[in-house]
Amino acid sequence: EMQLVESGGGLVQPGGSLRLSCVASGFTFSIAEMNWVRQAPGKGPEWVSYISPSGDIILYADSVKGRCSISRDNAKNTLFLQMNSLRAEDTALYYCARDHRDASKLPIAFDIWGQGTMVTVSS
Amino acid sequence: DIVMTQSPLSLPVTPGEPASISCRSSQSLLRSNGYNYLDWFLQRPGQAPQLLIYLGSNRASGVPDRFSGSGSGTDFTLKISRVEAEDVGVYYCMQVHQSPRTFGQGTKVEIK
């Protein structure tokens, strides 16, 4: 079974830091394009960041650019999101999600999601 | 950024009846390869979003054929031919034409 399991969330004060992790299983992680997507309570999803299989292409949403850093360890099938200078508006459930290709090499976005890890920024 | 606008925001449905959700983008999502870079997701209560349709009209693996996507350019529709109780939740469209990927506000589908 293909699976993503996030961890590392918690309660943090404004200005603090957290490192989220996402462990993949059931598919070849080293060739997978990966993303972080967050969802604030009662709101819709918001894409946060993307990383290519080798890590040479990285993208961020403007809302986190300069404060977050995405990375991966393909040997450990693990995706990371380092979050610094956290703000109240960063409070959300953070999901990792895979991008894939179909048999015709057409892009399939977010075909696998984890269950999410909750980040709460509050004093 | 591309703005995605869904309607309606709330949709009461009757099991066995059809249902339809509209999604409009602020820019065309049609690429030169002929595909529309528009996906549909369903988020059931307490669960992560689930991919239903990719590139406008392609059903994701395991998605029942009662779900279909159509449209081109800036106007898209998700149709459910016969609603079942398990289809309740919030439906989102998302454009994958350019970064950042952006979602619609969501359409909450509930049983009448």
Chai-1 contact restraints between the chains, C-beta under 6 A:
chainA,res_idxA,chainB,res_idxB,connection_type,confidence,min_distance_angstrom,max_distance_angstrom,comment,restraint_id
A,G44,B,Y92,contact,1.0,0.0,6.0,A-B,restraint_1
A,G44,B,F103,contact,1.0,0.0,6.0,A-B,restraint_2
A,G44,B,Q105,contact,1.0,0.0,6.0,A-B,restraint_3
A,G44,B,G106,contact,1.0,0.0,6.0,A-B,restraint_4
A,P45,B,F103,contact,1.0,0.0,6.0,A-B,restraint_5
A,W47,B,P100,contact,1.0,0.0,6.0,A-B,restraint_6
A,W47,B,R101,contact,1.0,0.0,6.0,A-B,restraint_7
A,L59,B,S99,contact,1.0,0.0,6.0,A-B,restraint_8
A,A61,B,P100,contact,1.0,0.0,6.0,A-B,restraint_9
A,Y95,B,A48,contact,1.0,0.0,6.0,A-B,restraint_10
A,L106,B,L55,contact,1.0,0.0,6.0,A-B,restraint_11
A,I108,B,Y54,contact,1.0,0.0,6.0,A-B,restraint_12
A,A109,B,D39,contact,1.0,0.0,6.0,A-B,restraint_13
A,A109,B,V96,contact,1.0,0.0,6.0,A-B,restraint_14
A,F110,B,L51,contact,1.0,0.0,6.0,A-B,restraint_15
A,D111,B,L51,contact,1.0,0.0,6.0,A-B,restraint_16
A,W113,B,A48,contact,1.0,0.0,6.0,A-B,restraint_17
